[in-house]
Every structure is written in structure tokens, then in C-alpha cells.
Amino acid sequence: MSQQHAHNPPGPRAWLGLLVILGPVPLVSMDGSILFLAIPRISQALRPSADPAP
């Protein structure tokens, strides 16, 4: 009772699905790095404080 399964390489539809799923990842990572670099300047410009508003 030996079963053999044929190994089919992924077709264009599988590659397209992978591209659609992983496509936004570089955009999100670039957004995170830009915010990481910009937060000190934004924080300095806004001068946040813990004091309540009068």
C-alpha cells in the first residue's frame, strides 16, 4: 500500500497570491522606519508635556 504523490511546482496563480499577500510588507516596514526617524523632530516641534491644559 504505497502511495506516491506527484510534486507539482507552483504555477503563476500561486506566485501572484504570494505577491498579493506579501506586497504590503515593504510598505509597512518603510513607514515604520520613517516614523522612527521622524518622531524626535515631531516631538521637538510639538513640545509635548504632562501638564494639563489650563
Contact map, one row per residue, 1 for C-alpha under 8 A:
111000000000000000000000000000000000000000000000000000
111100000000000000000000000000000000000000000000000000
111110000000000000000000000000000000000000000000000000
011111000000000000000000000000000000000000000000000000
001111100000000000000000000000000000000000000000000000
000111110000000000000000000000000000000000000000000000
000011111000000000000000000000000000000000000000000000
000001111100000000000000000000000000000000000000000000
000000111110000000000000000000000000000000000000000000
000000011111111000000000000000000000000000000000000000
000000001111111000000000000000000000000000000000000000
000000000111111100000000000000000000000000000000000000
000000000111111110000000000000000000000000000000000000
000000000111111111000000000000000000000000000000000000
000000000111111111100000000000000000000000000000000000
000000000001111111110000000000000000000000000000000000
000000000000111111111000000000000000000000000000000000
000000000000011111111110000000000000000000000000000000
000000000000001111111110000000000000000000000000000000
000000000000000111111111000000000000000000000000000000
000000000000000011111111000000000000000000000000000000
000000000000000001111111100000000000000000000000000000
000000000000000001111111111000000000000000000000000000
000000000000000000011111111100000000000000000000000000
000000000000000000000111111110000000000000000000000000
000000000000000000000011111111000000000000000000000000
000000000000000000000011111111100000000000000000000000
000000000000000000000001111111110000000000000000000000
000000000000000000000000111111111000000000000000000000
000000000000000000000000011111111100000000000000000000
000000000000000000000000001111111110000000000000000000
000000000000000000000000000111111111000000000000000000
000000000000000000000000000011111111100000000000000000
000000000000000000000000000001111111110000000000000000
000000000000000000000000000000111111111000000000000000
000000000000000000000000000000011111111000000000000000
000000000000000000000000000000001111111100000000000000
000000000000000000000000000000000111111111000000000000
000000000000000000000000000000000011111111100000000000
000000000000000000000000000000000000111111110000000000
000000000000000000000000000000000000011111111000000000
000000000000000000000000000000000000011111111100000000
000000000000000000000000000000000000001111111111000000
000000000000000000000000000000000000000111111111000000
000000000000000000000000000000000000000011111110000000
000000000000000000000000000000000000000001111111000000
000000000000000000000000000000000000000000111111100000
000000000000000000000000000000000000000000110111110000
000000000000000000000000000000000000000000000011111000
000000000000000000000000000000000000000000000001111100
000000000000000000000000000000000000000000000000111110
000000000000000000000000000000000000000000000000011111
000000000000000000000000000000000000000000000000001111
000000000000000000000000000000000000000000000000000111
